[in-house]
Amino acid sequence: MKLATGIALLPEDVACAFYGHCFVEPGTRSGGLPAWNEHDVEDGLEAELLDVWCRRAEEIDDRVPPSDEEGTRGPAGHAASRLLLSRWVRERLNSLTEARFFQPVSERMLIGELKQVRRYLDEPPVWQAARAAVAAEIGADTRVVVAHSLGSVVAYEALCENLDWPVTDLVTVGSPLGLPVIHRRLSPLPVEGRGAWPGGVVRWTNVADPGDIVALVAALAPRFVAGPGAGVDDRTITNGVRMHDFERYLTAPKTATAVATGLRAPNA
């Protein structure tokens, strides 16, 4: 693999931390998703995240119909009644199926994403296993960690609890770390609204597409304390119709230069 900056990386120079198995129940197969529908979206984090995605889709996509007056009560306003919450969820699922962002995603996959985020943040066995998967790929010569989507939350929290890791550069792409519904649940917990700096990292670069609903809060610098040298370096790119696509993020020049900076640094 060759970065846009001209740096060539051999296969043995790159490792991928896989944590998808952490969400599979013991004794079950991972081949298919359950037949989830509006009745399966749980009150709390799942409903909050669905509401955030839907409201953002309404703002940036003219194909998404605006919520009706009843829907503006939000998930908390319907939590007292399971039937009302299910109707509220159905309205949002119907809206999001019209959004360009979610066009390739089935309703089951969308609900699965909500549950994956909730399980990682709320279930200790899940987040412990996910962070362990990251730790297993960190070696004595690991300098740069590139993390996408929920993986950026996993990597961030793993770095925060492993201050002795040799990682000098964190590059987050399409990250939901700034979303209030996620930010306030981070480990360690934010203090006075600002998250901790990730361990021994020297440079943290965050790359986001303004149309990426997952990276709704594109600027992370105001939401995290500054590191040894400076705060988060927020960079904006355009991924076209594939706003959240990891390959688009990974091949963007702004991502490549951030990775190259870490590889070329004197302590690398």
Backbone torsions as a table, in degrees:
resi	resn	phi	psi	omega
1	MET	NA	138.4	-179.4
2	LYS	-125.2	124.3	178.4
3	LEU	-72.3	158.9	179.0
4	ALA	-62.0	-17.6	-179.8
5	THR	-84.2	-4.4	179.1
6	GLY	98.3	-5.4	178.4
7	ILE	-77.9	127.7	179.2
8	ALA	-96.9	132.2	178.3
9	LEU	-116.7	132.2	176.5
10	LEU	-85.1	159.5	179.5
11	PRO	-53.3	-36.8	-179.0
12	GLU	-73.8	-8.1	177.9
13	ASP	-85.9	-11.2	-174.7
14	VAL	-123.8	137.0	175.9
15	ALA	-131.3	147.9	-179.3
16	CYS	-118.7	124.1	178.3
17	ALA	-88.3	117.7	-179.8
18	PHE	-106.4	128.4	-179.6
19	TYR	-129.7	12.5	-179.5
20	GLY	-59.5	-32.5	-179.0
21	HIS	-65.4	-18.3	-178.4
22	CYS	-67.1	-18.1	-177.6
23	PHE	-99.3	1.3	-179.9
24	VAL	-94.6	126.3	-179.9
25	GLU	-67.0	139.5	177.9
26	PRO	-54.3	134.8	177.9
27	GLY	85.8	2.0	179.0
28	THR	-114.8	165.0	178.2
29	ARG	-98.3	152.6	-177.8
30	SER	-98.5	6.6	-173.0
31	GLY	-67.8	-30.4	-176.6
32	GLY	-137.9	162.9	178.8
33	LEU	-97.2	147.9	175.0
34	PRO	-60.9	164.2	-179.5
35	ALA	-81.1	62.0	-177.9
36	TRP	-69.2	147.7	171.9
37	ASN	-144.5	-165.2	-174.9
38	GLU	-60.0	-23.9	-178.7
39	HIS	-75.2	-13.1	-176.1
40	ASP	-97.9	-7.6	176.9
41	VAL	-78.1	121.0	-174.1
42	GLU	-82.8	148.8	173.0
43	ASP	-63.1	152.9	-179.6
44	GLY	100.1	-132.4	-173.0
45	LEU	-58.3	-44.1	-177.7
46	GLU	-61.9	-47.1	179.9
47	ALA	-67.8	-37.5	178.6
48	GLU	-62.6	-45.4	-178.5
49	LEU	-66.0	-40.5	176.3
50	LEU	-59.5	-41.8	-179.8
51	ASP	-64.2	-42.4	179.4
52	VAL	-62.3	-46.6	179.8
53	TRP	-61.3	-43.0	-177.2
54	CYS	-65.3	-44.9	-179.0
55	ARG	-63.8	-38.2	178.2
56	ARG	-67.9	-39.3	178.6
57	ALA	-62.1	-37.3	177.8
58	GLU	-63.2	-33.5	-177.0
59	GLU	-74.0	-37.4	-170.7
60	ILE	-107.7	-7.6	-175.5
61	ASP	-130.2	112.7	-176.4
62	ASP	-71.8	-6.3	177.3
63	ARG	-84.0	-12.7	-178.8
64	VAL	-89.5	119.3	-178.1
65	PRO	-68.9	145.4	178.5
66	PRO	-67.5	151.6	179.0
67	SER	-66.5	146.9	176.7
68	ASP	-77.6	173.8	-174.2
69	GLU	-60.9	-38.9	-179.7
70	GLU	-64.5	-36.4	-177.6
71	GLY	-67.2	-21.7	-176.9
72	THR	-70.3	-8.5	176.8
73	ARG	-66.1	-21.6	177.8
74	GLY	78.9	171.8	-176.5
75	PRO	-61.2	-37.1	-178.6
76	ALA	-63.5	-33.3	-178.8
77	GLY	-71.7	-13.9	-178.6
78	HIS	-113.4	-1.1	-172.4
79	ALA	-64.8	-25.8	-177.8
80	ALA	-67.4	-22.3	-179.4
81	SER	-125.4	121.8	178.9
82	ARG	-63.0	-37.0	-179.8
83	LEU	-65.4	-44.9	178.7
84	LEU	-64.0	-41.0	179.0
85	LEU	-63.4	-41.1	179.7
86	SER	-63.3	-39.8	177.4
87	ARG	-65.2	-40.8	178.8
88	TRP	-63.1	-43.1	178.7
89	VAL	-63.9	-43.4	-179.5
90	ARG	-59.4	-41.1	178.2
91	GLU	-58.7	-43.8	-178.3
92	ARG	-71.5	-38.6	176.9
93	LEU	-62.9	-41.7	177.5
94	ASN	-61.1	-40.7	180.0
95	SER	-65.5	-44.2	-175.6
96	LEU	-69.9	-23.6	176.8
97	THR	-67.5	-16.2	177.3
98	GLU	-89.1	-15.4	-175.5
99	ALA	-73.2	137.6	177.2
100	ARG	-59.2	-37.1	-177.0
101	PHE	-58.9	-39.3	-174.5
102	PHE	-101.2	9.9	-176.8
103	GLN	-55.5	-42.1	-178.1
104	PRO	-79.1	-2.7	-171.6
105	VAL	-104.4	129.5	176.9
106	SER	-76.7	163.7	178.9
107	GLU	-60.2	-40.2	178.9
108	ARG	-61.9	-42.1	179.4
109	MET	-64.7	-39.6	179.4
110	LEU	-62.5	-46.4	177.9
111	ILE	-65.2	-36.3	177.4
112	GLY	-61.6	-37.9	177.3
113	GLU	-63.9	-41.9	178.3
114	LEU	-60.2	-44.4	-177.7
115	LYS	-69.9	-33.7	179.2
116	GLN	-64.8	-43.9	178.1
117	VAL	-62.9	-46.6	-179.1
118	ARG	-62.3	-42.7	-178.2
119	ARG	-67.1	-39.8	178.9
120	TYR	-63.0	-43.0	-175.8
121	LEU	-76.5	-28.7	-171.5
122	ASP	-107.2	-18.1	-174.3
123	GLU	-111.7	107.9	-178.1
124	PRO	-51.3	-44.0	179.9
125	PRO	-59.7	-31.8	-179.0
126	VAL	-73.0	-52.0	-177.8
127	TRP	-68.5	-30.5	176.9
128	GLN	-65.1	-43.5	179.9
129	ALA	-68.0	-38.6	-179.6
130	ALA	-65.6	-45.8	178.9
131	ARG	-65.3	-35.0	177.9
132	ALA	-64.0	-34.4	178.3
133	ALA	-64.7	-37.1	175.3
134	VAL	-67.6	-46.1	-178.1
135	ALA	-59.1	-34.5	-178.1
136	ALA	-65.0	-21.9	-178.6
137	GLU	-99.1	-2.1	179.3
138	ILE	-88.8	118.6	178.7
139	GLY	-111.1	-179.0	-178.1
140	ALA	-65.2	-20.6	-178.1
141	ASP	-109.0	12.4	179.6
142	THR	-75.4	122.3	-177.3
143	ARG	-116.1	-34.2	-174.7
144	VAL	-122.4	131.4	173.8
145	VAL	-116.3	124.1	175.8
146	VAL	-108.9	125.4	-174.1
147	ALA	-133.4	135.5	-174.8
148	HIS	-118.0	139.8	171.1
149	SER	55.9	-133.1	179.1
150	LEU	-59.3	-27.4	177.5
151	GLY	-59.7	-26.9	178.0
152	SER	-70.2	-31.6	175.7
153	VAL	-69.8	-43.9	178.7
154	VAL	-61.3	-48.0	-178.5
155	ALA	-64.2	-44.2	179.4
156	TYR	-57.7	-49.3	-177.6
157	GLU	-68.6	-34.6	176.5
158	ALA	-64.9	-41.1	178.1
159	LEU	-66.2	-37.1	179.9
160	CYS	-64.5	-32.2	-177.4
161	GLU	-96.6	1.0	178.5
162	ASN	-128.9	77.1	-175.3
163	LEU	-68.8	-15.9	-177.0
164	ASP	-91.6	0.4	178.6
165	TRP	-65.3	148.0	-178.5
166	PRO	-81.0	3.8	-176.6
167	VAL	-64.3	126.9	178.8
168	THR	-105.8	-22.2	-174.4
169	ASP	-132.2	128.0	173.6
170	LEU	-112.8	127.0	177.5
171	VAL	-120.2	109.9	178.5
172	THR	-102.2	137.6	-179.7
173	VAL	-132.7	136.1	-179.0
174	GLY	56.7	42.7	-170.8
175	SER	-90.7	138.2	174.6
176	PRO	-94.0	14.0	-176.1
177	LEU	-59.1	-25.8	-178.8
178	GLY	-88.3	-11.6	179.8
179	LEU	-62.6	125.2	-178.6
180	PRO	-52.6	-39.7	-178.0
181	VAL	-63.1	-25.4	176.9
182	ILE	-99.1	-43.2	-175.8
183	HIS	-55.3	-42.9	-176.6
184	ARG	-73.3	-8.5	179.3
185	ARG	-105.5	4.0	-176.2
186	LEU	-64.6	157.4	174.8
187	SER	-120.6	119.7	1.0
188	PRO	-71.1	157.6	-178.9
189	LEU	-64.3	141.1	176.2
190	PRO	-60.0	149.1	177.7
191	VAL	-113.4	122.9	-177.8
192	GLU	53.1	40.3	174.9
193	GLY	83.1	2.7	-178.2
194	ARG	-122.9	130.9	-179.9
195	GLY	-76.5	160.7	179.9
196	ALA	-71.0	157.1	172.6
197	TRP	-74.9	139.9	-175.5
198	PRO	-73.9	87.0	172.2
199	GLY	58.3	-132.6	-176.9
200	GLY	-89.9	13.2	-180.0
201	VAL	-60.9	136.3	178.2
202	VAL	-92.1	-42.7	-178.4
203	ARG	-126.8	135.5	175.8
204	TRP	-127.3	115.6	178.4
205	THR	-110.0	130.9	178.8
206	ASN	-118.7	125.0	-177.4
207	VAL	-115.5	128.3	-177.5
208	ALA	-142.2	144.8	171.8
209	ASP	-95.4	127.6	-179.4
210	PRO	-57.3	-22.1	178.8
211	GLY	-90.1	1.0	-179.1
212	ASP	-82.4	108.1	-176.8
213	ILE	-65.9	-31.6	178.4
214	VAL	-65.7	-39.4	179.0
215	ALA	-94.1	46.7	-174.7
216	LEU	-53.8	-43.8	175.2
217	VAL	-93.6	95.7	-172.3
218	ALA	-75.1	-29.6	-177.8
219	ALA	-95.2	111.2	-179.6
220	LEU	-92.4	-20.4	-175.9
221	ALA	-53.0	-42.8	-179.0
222	PRO	-71.1	-12.9	-173.3
223	ARG	-104.5	-0.3	179.7
224	PHE	-136.3	146.1	179.1
225	VAL	-66.0	156.9	179.8
226	ALA	-75.1	152.8	179.4
227	GLY	-89.9	-160.5	-177.8
228	PRO	-58.8	-36.6	-177.7
229	GLY	-106.7	-46.8	-177.2
230	ALA	-159.1	-178.1	179.0
231	GLY	-87.1	-166.3	179.6
232	VAL	-65.2	135.0	176.4
233	ASP	-93.4	99.9	-178.1
234	ASP	-85.3	129.9	179.7
235	ARG	-129.3	141.2	-177.9
236	THR	-111.0	136.7	176.2
237	ILE	-135.2	174.4	175.5
238	THR	-124.2	121.6	-178.8
239	ASN	-100.2	11.9	-178.8
240	GLY	69.5	-142.4	-177.2
241	VAL	-76.7	-13.7	178.9
242	ARG	-102.3	68.6	-169.9
243	MET	-60.9	-36.7	-173.9
244	HIS	-103.6	4.3	-173.6
245	ASP	-64.7	126.9	-176.8
246	PHE	-64.1	-39.3	-179.1
247	GLU	-62.6	-40.6	177.7
248	ARG	-61.5	-44.1	178.5
249	TYR	-64.1	-44.2	-174.2
250	LEU	-67.5	-31.5	-177.8
251	THR	-93.7	2.2	178.3
252	ALA	-71.1	137.3	179.9
253	PRO	-55.0	-37.0	-178.9
254	LYS	-66.8	-31.3	175.1
255	THR	-72.8	-43.5	-178.7
256	ALA	-61.1	-41.4	-179.4
257	THR	-67.7	-33.1	177.6
258	ALA	-66.8	-42.4	178.0
259	VAL	-65.3	-44.5	-179.1
260	ALA	-62.3	-36.6	178.3
261	THR	-59.6	-44.0	178.7
262	GLY	-65.6	-38.7	-179.2
263	LEU	-72.7	-29.0	-177.9
264	ARG	-91.4	-10.2	-176.2
265	ALA	-58.6	148.3	-178.3
266	PRO	-55.4	-32.3	-177.9
267	ASN	-88.1	6.6	179.3
268	ALA	-88.4	NA	NA
